[in-house]
Amino acid sequence: MRKINQTKTTFYPLVSIIVPVYNAEKYLMRCLDSLVSQTISEKEILCVNDGSTDKSLEILTSYAEKYPFLYVFNQENQGPGAARNIALDNAKGKYIIFCDADDTLESNACFECSMLMEKYNTDIIIFNVNIMEVDRVEISRKKKFGRGEYISIVHPDLEGLLSKKEFSKIAINASIWGYFYRSELVNHFNLRFTNYRAGEDGIFFLSYLIVMQSGYALNKTLYTYYAHKGSLADIAYKKGPWLYRLFSLPKFIFLTLKFSLKNNILFKQLCVFYWMFFYLKSKI
């Protein structure tokens, strides 16, 4: 791994935006434009080029030359988990948000989430996600809204500060997008991604849920996820959602249990988490 040479002043941002990039030239500029336009000034964007063979690195370098708060790291192809770990090791922000290279953030996302974090001193924020079917014929989610669009919903009645147990009332996706994290918690427990090519985000997220104490549900759509044909998530889902869950479940349980034992997580707290886990999986 090497960092693209940049002469930039050192500062400590409020928010670190992490973006793994692999052969995303078709969508990358759309993503980066949404990130550099974030209304919060205390931000850094950490992009990790994961051995792209298209013009992704060229695009990243051009943005890094233009925006002093955008940093580019370059490594041989190791998968999105390894790419995100490089960014986590270099992130200086008090809070963290993840964005895929083909997705976008609303311009006020980082500002609104950081202000809520500061106000309520909570560990995580969940917000609405607009999910767009781009080039797939079949709609793979239950809730769909015309022309191939569907939304991850935070019900208005649940908006506000929630305990860990109350989080189970929300149909949470075991993905890392759609959430705003506290860096202190991530680093204290040395939370990092596995080297799995699919499902690595779910293990990270579920481990974070074990150690969080409270969260905030925000009834605003701040992220757009573009579901493309041939993506890792699409391939995994096509194997059959129930088959995929069946084979992924032991992996999730083993790794989260290992994480809990390593960090001396209380047994009662772990039981609450697994109750949440099975409840949430039945909802997705």
C-alpha positions in Angstrom: 0.0 0.0 0.0 1.2 3.5 -0.7 -0.3 6.9 -0.3 -0.4 9.2 -3.3 2.0 12.1 -2.6 0.2 15.2 -1.4 1.4 18.3 0.3 -1.4 19.0 2.7 -1.7 20.6 6.1 -2.4 18.4 9.1 -5.7 19.0 10.8 -8.2 17.0 12.9 -11.5 16.8 11.2 -14.9 16.1 12.8 -15.9 13.5 10.1 -13.9 11.0 8.2 -15.6 9.7 5.0 -14.2 6.3 3.9 -14.5 5.1 0.3 -13.1 1.8 -1.1 -12.6 2.0 -4.9 -12.4 -0.8 -7.4 -13.0 -0.2 -11.1 -15.6 2.4 -10.4 -14.8 4.9 -13.2 -18.4 4.9 -14.5 -19.8 6.2 -11.2 -16.9 7.5 -9.2 -17.2 11.2 -10.2 -20.8 11.2 -9.1 -19.8 9.8 -5.8 -16.9 12.1 -5.2 -18.9 15.2 -6.2 -21.5 14.3 -3.5 -18.7 14.0 -0.9 -16.7 17.1 -1.6 -19.9 19.1 -1.5 -20.7 18.1 2.1 -21.7 21.3 3.8 -19.6 20.5 6.9 -16.1 22.1 6.6 -14.3 19.9 9.2 -14.2 16.8 7.0 -11.7 14.5 5.3 -12.3 12.0 2.5 -10.1 8.9 2.5 -10.3 7.0 -0.8 -8.5 3.6 -1.2 -7.9 2.5 -4.7 -8.0 -1.3 -4.4 -5.9 -2.2 -7.5 -8.3 -0.8 -10.1 -7.5 -1.6 -13.7 -9.7 1.2 -15.2 -9.3 5.0 -14.8 -10.4 5.1 -11.1 -7.0 6.0 -9.8 -6.6 8.8 -12.4 -9.9 10.2 -11.3 -9.0 10.0 -7.6 -5.7 11.7 -8.2 -7.3 14.6 -10.1 -9.8 15.2 -7.2 -7.0 14.9 -4.6 -5.0 17.7 -6.4 -8.1 19.9 -6.4 -9.4 19.3 -2.8 -6.9 19.4 0.1 -9.2 17.4 2.4 -9.3 14.4 0.0 -6.6 11.7 0.4 -5.9 8.8 -1.9 -4.3 5.5 -0.9 -3.2 2.9 -3.5 -2.9 -0.8 -2.9 -2.9 -4.1 -4.8 -6.4 -5.7 -5.1 -7.3 -7.2 -1.7 -11.0 -6.5 -1.5 -13.2 -3.8 0.1 -12.5 -4.9 3.7 -8.8 -4.5 3.4 -9.3 -1.1 1.6 -11.5 0.1 4.4 -9.0 -1.0 7.0 -6.3 1.1 5.4 -8.6 4.1 5.6 -9.5 3.3 9.3 -5.8 3.2 10.2 -5.4 6.7 8.8 -8.7 8.3 9.8 -8.4 11.3 12.1 -12.1 12.2 12.4 -14.2 12.0 15.6 -16.9 10.3 13.5 -16.9 7.9 10.6 -19.2 7.4 7.7 -18.7 4.8 4.9 -19.7 5.4 1.3 -19.4 2.9 -1.6 -17.7 4.3 -4.8 -20.9 4.0 -6.8 -23.2 5.6 -4.2 -23.9 9.1 -3.1 -24.5 11.1 0.1 -26.8 14.0 0.4 -24.9 17.3 0.9 -26.1 17.8 4.5 -25.5 14.2 5.7 -22.3 14.7 7.6 -23.4 18.0 9.1 -26.7 16.7 10.4 -25.3 13.5 11.8 -22.4 15.1 13.5 -24.6 17.7 15.1 -26.9 15.0 16.5 -23.9 13.0 17.8 -22.6 16.1 19.5 -26.0 16.9 21.0 -27.0 13.5 22.3 -23.5 11.9 22.8 -24.8 8.7 21.2 -22.8 5.9 19.5 -24.5 5.5 16.1 -27.1 7.2 13.9 -29.3 5.3 11.4 -30.9 7.3 8.6 -33.0 6.5 5.6 -31.4 5.1 2.5 -32.9 5.5 -1.0 -32.1 2.3 -2.9 -32.1 2.5 -6.7 -32.3 -0.5 -9.0 -30.1 0.5 -11.9 -29.8 -2.4 -14.4 -31.4 -5.4 -12.7 -34.7 -6.7 -14.0 -36.0 -8.2 -10.8 -36.6 -6.1 -7.6 -34.9 -8.0 -4.8 -36.3 -6.2 -1.8 -39.8 -6.4 -0.3 -40.7 -2.7 -0.2 -40.6 -1.1 -3.5 -41.9 2.3 -4.7 -42.5 2.7 -8.5 -39.8 2.6 -11.2 -37.5 0.3 -9.3 -37.0 2.5 -6.2 -37.3 1.3 -2.6 -36.3 2.9 0.7 -34.9 1.7 4.0 -37.3 3.4 6.4 -37.0 4.9 9.8 -40.6 5.2 11.0 -41.5 8.7 12.2 -42.7 7.2 15.5 -39.3 5.8 16.2 -37.3 8.9 15.4 -35.1 10.0 18.3 -32.7 8.6 20.8 -32.9 4.8 21.2 -31.4 2.2 23.6 -29.6 -0.8 22.1 -32.7 -2.9 22.6 -35.0 -0.4 21.0 -32.8 -0.5 17.9 -34.4 -3.9 17.2 -37.6 -2.2 16.4 -36.0 -0.9 13.2 -35.5 -3.1 10.1 -31.7 -2.7 10.2 -29.6 -3.9 7.3 -26.4 -5.6 8.3 -24.5 -3.3 6.0 -22.2 -0.4 6.9 -23.9 2.3 4.8 -26.8 4.1 6.2 -25.0 4.7 9.6 -22.8 7.2 11.3 -20.2 5.8 13.7 -18.1 7.0 16.6 -14.4 6.6 15.9 -13.5 6.3 19.6 -15.6 3.1 19.8 -14.2 1.7 16.6 -10.6 2.2 17.7 -11.1 1.2 21.3 -12.2 -2.2 20.3 -9.9 -2.3 17.3 -12.9 -3.0 15.0 -11.6 -3.8 11.5 -13.0 -5.7 8.5 -12.3 -9.3 7.6 -10.8 -10.2 4.2 -14.1 -11.8 3.0 -15.1 -10.5 -0.5 -18.8 -10.4 0.5 -20.3 -10.0 3.9 -17.4 -8.3 5.5 -19.4 -5.2 6.2 -22.1 -7.2 8.1 -19.5 -8.7 10.5 -18.1 -5.2 11.2 -21.6 -3.7 11.7 -22.8 -6.5 14.0 -19.7 -6.3 16.1 -20.3 -2.6 16.5 -23.8 -3.3 17.6 -22.5 -5.5 20.4 -20.5 -2.6 22.0 -22.7 0.3 21.3 -24.9 1.6 24.1 -27.4 3.9 22.4 -28.3 5.2 18.9 -30.3 7.8 17.2 -32.9 7.2 14.5 -33.2 10.0 12.0 -36.2 10.1 9.7 -34.3 11.6 6.7 -33.0 10.1 3.5 -29.3 10.9 3.4 -27.8 8.1 1.3 -28.5 6.7 -2.1 -27.5 3.1 -2.8 -27.3 2.1 -6.5 -28.0 -1.6 -6.9 -26.0 -2.7 -10.0 -26.1 -6.0 -11.8 -23.0 -8.0 -11.1 -22.0 -6.4 -7.8 -20.8 -8.6 -5.0 -24.1 -8.1 -3.1 -26.1 -8.9 -6.2 -24.1 -12.1 -6.9 -24.5 -13.2 -3.2 -28.3 -12.5 -3.3 -28.8 -14.4 -6.6 -27.5 -17.5 -4.9 -30.8 -17.4 -3.0 -31.5 -15.1 0.0 -32.3 -17.9 2.4 -29.4 -20.1 1.2 -27.1 -17.1 1.6 -28.3 -16.4 5.1 -28.0 -20.1 6.1 -24.3 -20.3 5.1 -23.4 -16.8 6.4 -25.0 -17.3 9.8 -22.3 -19.6 11.3 -19.6 -17.2 10.1 -21.3 -14.2 11.6 -21.9 -16.0 15.0 -18.3 -17.4 15.2 -16.6 -14.1 14.4 -18.8 -11.9 16.6 -18.5 -14.4 19.5 -14.7 -14.4 19.0 -14.8 -10.6 19.1 -16.9 -10.6 22.2 -14.6 -13.1 24.1 -11.5 -11.1 23.1 -13.0 -7.9 24.5 -14.6 -9.4 27.6 -18.1 -8.5 26.6 -20.6 -9.3 29.3 -22.6 -12.5 28.7 -25.9 -10.7 29.3 -25.0 -8.0 26.7 -24.0 -10.7 24.2 -27.3 -12.5 24.7 -29.2 -9.3 24.0 -27.2 -8.8 20.9 -27.9 -12.3 19.5 -31.6 -11.9 20.3 -31.5 -8.7 18.2 -29.5 -10.4 15.5 -32.0 -13.2 14.9 -34.9 -10.7 15.2 -33.4 -8.4 12.6 -32.5 -11.3 10.2 -36.1 -12.3 10.2 -37.1 -8.8 9.1 -34.7 -8.4 6.2 
